[in-house]
Amino acid sequence: MDKIYKVKQEVFNLGGQLKGIYLDVPQKCPKCEYNDTLQLKTHVSWEFPQYLCQLSVIFKCCHCKMPTYAIYLISGPKFSPSSHLIDVFPRYKRASDFDSIISEISPRFIEIYNQAYVAEQNNLTELCGMGYRKAFEIFIKDYVLSKENYSDSYAATIRNEQISATIDRLNSDAHPLTKELAKRVIWLCNDQTHYSNYHPDKNITDIKQLINDTLYWLCVSIRSQQYINDIKHK
């Protein structure tokens, strides 16, 4: 947050010693995502006991012209108050883009992944990890099922087996890194699903990065094989 505004004393009515409060402004407009475009338009405050005050501020983006609402908690003694940004609205729901190869293999993966992504954008951090795990499991199974014309009974076996068993089936035609990355996606996602967290130094960002890396190598393998099949020496 690079830009700051100084809000005048009259806003708070906290007494003559208050010289002004500096507010950290969200760096990006949540609508157009341009940097440093939010300009303060108006504000209103509510006082609470013991030097607490909630400040609601309306910014306007000078690029897309859309309003942004920010809520601050003002605390500390009257002569040196401090502000803390609590939340920013609205939260626009943004979808993640994936290679067309991924969407062709598993449209359901795209749908579930983006539902988890919306949960993350709404700070539902205890839920989105479980959603990412389900999306990834769906994709791995859809990928394996797409490689062969399995019988109905054998396909049912793949659908119902543990995800670790399905990951073991990635050996034959995928990049060597794919299997190891996929295992680690599940390990981290299990930490988000079960009571104990065995990798406390990793978080949702790591899960998404591992998912993206796994999908990248699968796409490389698929697209490379397509070119090998399509282009013959003449």
Secondary structure, 3 states (H helix, E strand, C coil): CCCEEEECHHHCCCCCCCCCEEEECCCECCCCCCECCEEEEEEEEEEECCCEEEEEEEEEECCCCCEEEEEEEEECCCCCCEEEEEEEECCCCCCCCCCHHHHHHCHHHHHHHHHHHHHHHCCCHHHHHHHHHHHHHHHHHHHHHHHCCCCHHHHHHHHHCCHHHHHHHHCCCCCHHHHHHHHHHHHHHHHHHCCCCCCCCCCHHHHHHHHHHHHHHHHHHHHHHHHHHHCCCC
